Amino acid sequence: MNIGFAICGSFCTFSQVFPVMETLAKQHTIIPVFSNISYTTDSRFGTHLAHIQTVERICGREALHTIEQVEPFGPKKLLDALIIAPCTGNTLAKLAHSIADGPVTMAAKSHLRNGRPVIVAVSTNDALAGAGENIGKLFGRKHFYFVPFGQDDPVKKPTSMVADFTKIPETLAAALEGRQIQPILL
């Protein structure tokens, strides 16, 4: 299968996401997509160039990072599924409001025209605050499937939630059958 794997700017989770990407790349063709911020930003979790090199090594292909590169996903039916991991609060908001102003959101919009699954792995400090509304909107939309998620530090970050990235393959398999794995909330 051809699986799109879109990466947003929750840099602290990249070290958890990349091993899952590597596992999936052994079984599927992975087409990597970077959000604008993840493609250009250095952080305390590594440089953008190091992240790009890691992903391109894992996937064996160049990472896509522009709207023009991902727009053909839908018209050409290039993907069987699209994974967005990590999916930030910013991206959740844009998906919930049908805004396609960057490579990740355009990839989702283009891909969704074919009625194929988008797998969302939440990673946001405001899941139980501002992003909660957007998560709820996406729960009610066809073709969106969530990787189970829960609070990552309820004492120091009481509104923060992060997906259990190890459950991406299981979520993908269920989504391809039109099912949401349960429980969603950990």
Residue pairs with C-beta under 8 A, 6 or more apart in sequence:
1 28
1 29
1 80
1 81
1 176
2 28
2 29
2 31
2 78
2 79
2 80
3 24
3 28
3 29
3 30
3 31
3 79
3 80
3 81
3 82
3 83
3 172
4 30
4 31
4 33
4 70
4 73
4 78
4 79
4 81
4 82
4 83
4 107
4 111
5 21
5 24
5 30
5 31
5 32
5 33
5 59
5 82
5 83
5 85
6 32
6 33
6 34
6 35
6 82
6 83
6 84
6 85
6 103
6 104
6 107
6 108
7 14
7 17
7 32
7 33
7 34
7 35
7 38
7 51
7 55
7 85
7 86
7 104
8 35
8 37
8 38
8 84
8 86
8 87
8 88
8 90
8 91
8 104
8 123
9 35
9 37
9 38
9 41
9 86
9 88
9 90
10 86
10 87
10 88
10 123
10 124
10 162
11 38
11 41
11 43
11 44
11 45
11 46
12 45
13 86
13 123
13 162
13 165
14 45
14 46
14 51
14 86
15 45
16 165
17 85
17 86
17 121
17 165
18 54
18 55
18 58
20 85
20 165
20 166
20 168
20 169
21 30
21 32
21 55
21 58
21 59
22 58
23 169
24 30
24 83
24 168
24 169
24 172
25 58
25 59
25 60
30 58
30 59
30 61
31 59
31 61
31 64
31 78
31 79
32 55
32 56
32 58
32 59
32 61
32 63
32 64
33 63
33 64
33 65
33 69
33 70
33 103
33 104
33 107
34 52
34 55
34 63
34 64
34 65
34 103
34 104
35 88
35 91
35 102
35 103
35 104
36 65
36 102
36 103
38 48
38 51
39 48
39 52
39 63
39 65
39 103
40 48
41 48
42 48
52 63
55 63
56 62
56 63
64 70
64 103
64 107
65 103
66 103
67 100
67 101
67 102
67 103
67 106
69 103
70 103
70 106
70 107
70 110
71 106
71 110
72 78
72 110
73 79
73 82
73 107
73 110
73 111
74 109
74 110
74 111
74 112
74 113
74 114
75 110
75 113
77 114
79 111
79 116
80 116
80 176
81 116
81 117
81 118
81 119
81 172
81 175
81 176
82 107
82 108
82 111
82 116
82 117
82 118
82 119
83 118
83 119
83 121
83 168
83 172
84 91
84 104
84 108
84 118
84 119
84 120
84 121
85 119
85 120
85 121
85 123
85 147
85 163
85 165
85 168
86 121
86 122
86 123
86 162
86 163
86 165
87 95
87 120
87 121
87 122
87 123
87 124
87 163
88 123
88 124
89 124
89 125
89 126
89 127
89 130
89 131
89 134
91 104
91 105
92 120
92 122
92 124
92 131
92 134
92 135
92 138
93 99
93 130
93 131
93 134
94 100
94 101
94 102
94 105
95 105
95 108
95 118
95 120
95 134
95 138
95 144
96 133
96 134
96 135
96 137
96 138
97 134
98 109
99 105
100 106
100 108
100 109
100 110
108 118
111 118
112 118
112 143
115 142
115 143
116 143
117 143
117 144
117 145
117 172
117 175
117 176
117 178
118 143
118 144
118 145
119 145
119 146
119 147
119 168
119 171
119 172
119 175
120 138
120 144
120 145
120 146
120 147
120 163
121 146
121 147
121 149
121 163
121 165
121 168
121 171
122 131
122 135
122 146
122 147
122 149
122 161
122 162
122 163
123 161
123 162
123 163
124 131
124 160
124 161
125 157
125 159
125 160
126 132
126 159
126 160
127 135
127 149
127 159
127 160
127 161
128 151
128 158
128 159
128 160
128 161
129 159
135 146
138 144
138 146
139 146
145 171
145 174
145 175
145 179
145 180
145 181
146 163
146 171
146 180
146 184
147 163
147 164
147 165
147 167
147 168
147 171
148 163
148 164
148 167
148 171
148 181
148 183
148 184
148 185
148 186
149 161
149 162
149 163
149 164
149 184
149 185
149 186
150 161
150 162
150 164
150 185
150 186
151 157
151 158
151 160
151 161
152 160
152 161
152 162
153 160
164 186
167 181
170 181
171 181
174 180
174 181
